[in-house]
Amino acid sequence: MFSQKYLSHYRQTLWLALPIIAGQVSQTLISLGDTMMVGNYNSQALAAANLANALLWTIFIVGLGITFGLTPRVAAAAASGDVKSCKRYFKHGVVLYTSIGFAIFVCVYLGSFFLENMGQKPEVVALARPYLQILGGSVFFVLIFQAIKQFMHGLSHTKEPMFIEFGEAILNVFLNYLLIFGNWGFPELGLLGAGIATLLARMIGCIALIILFINSPQFDKYTKSVQWKVFSAKEFQYLLKLGIPIGLSMLFEVSAFAMSNVMMGWIDANTLAAHGIALNIASITFMVAQGISAATAVRTANQLGLKNTEELRMAGKAGMLINLMFMGGCVLIISIFYKVLPALYVSEIEVQQIASSLLIVAVLFQLSDGLQVACMGALRGITDVKVPTLITLFAYWGIGIPLGYVLGFVADMGAVGIWIALFIALTAAAILLTLRFLSRSKTIVQHSKVLTNPIIH
């Protein structure tokens, strides 16, 4: 793993990953900015924000995951010099993902009227509903952004979207400052202001990326002479065949964490707020790991297109080790500052104490979380998506949620018990997905004919 060949894979993966990571972190900063600034407004608004974000992501993550199916397709085609296929993927991807974004907005808006049926406190629901509706509107712009971003990632252009995503994060914080607290003569809208700020930031970011993409000469050969009036149902099916399992695998993981939010709400509002803080901190480290995973998907897909079987296997293993090393560093940082970090979000001592206890458990699952997401990226790059989807379903809903209920409420361990169950689920996923990649990549090496006609498993 430390030979000269592997060092080359580490460098190439990190070169691709760093802009993706920066972009991922900047998007997390939008949620972080909302959480921290709303938390300093009041803890009830924070609980409502956590509930709304958890429910939004449960639906939104499917659409987001489907867009990830574009990247390995484009990466493999670009590596083999197939510009014609890249143009087809781009055209169909933009139309497909824009349609999905609109459908998600409709689902989120209608779903916001059923929050009372989830056993949450009425005062939390009253704040969460309008905030959730506005966030649902921002999804439409995020999916258009994702269509172009994932295409650019497939071409190994990862820096351009990163700069715009950072601009979004900065703009969101500024608009939060104006609209949450009513500064500079703006109305004090509280949580509603945070939602409006996020919508405006994402809309402006989407428009900026479209302008940049259209006016960049390096993308001319992929955008010129595109026949926008001619579409193929088979092309849409081709993208969905890879994208839907990716979306479902992400749904199973995110929905499990969303269900943990619901269970926290069964305890009390302070526990729900503390859970959101700890989860937000953990999500920052996860977004970095996910960026490395995305780069690993591009690297393995490139090798698939070039028919470099040994290099494909090495690229996947390199991504796993990078994530393990990064998450090891996160374990050290969280272990040292687990009592300090919650104070950055909220002033209530009780909420800080609960969040600190959850961060101790978060230390346990950092390595597992990093390994499982790296394996998912490597498997996506070789178009192996169906079995990994079943693995995530088993880990999170077969183990995590049932065990969380038992430990949290039957064994009366409360919030800590729910988080221990999530740690066990992530560990199971990491082990099974690692074994899957090692097995599938070995088979590809032994049977190189798979490279000429890759099969989705």
DABELSUL-V678683 format. One record per helix or strand of 2 or more residues. SS is the DSSP state (alpha for helix, beta for strand). FROM is the first residue (numbers start at 0). LEN is the number of residues. Records with the same first field share a line. If there is no record, write none. Layout:
SS->FROM-LEN ; FROM-LEN
//
This chain:
alpha->3-36 ; 42-37 ; 82-36 ; 121-33 ; 158-21 ; 182-3 ; 190-24 ; 216-7 ; 232-35 ; 268-38 ; 308-29 ; 340-4 ; 348-33 ; 385-25 ; 413-33 ; 447-5
//
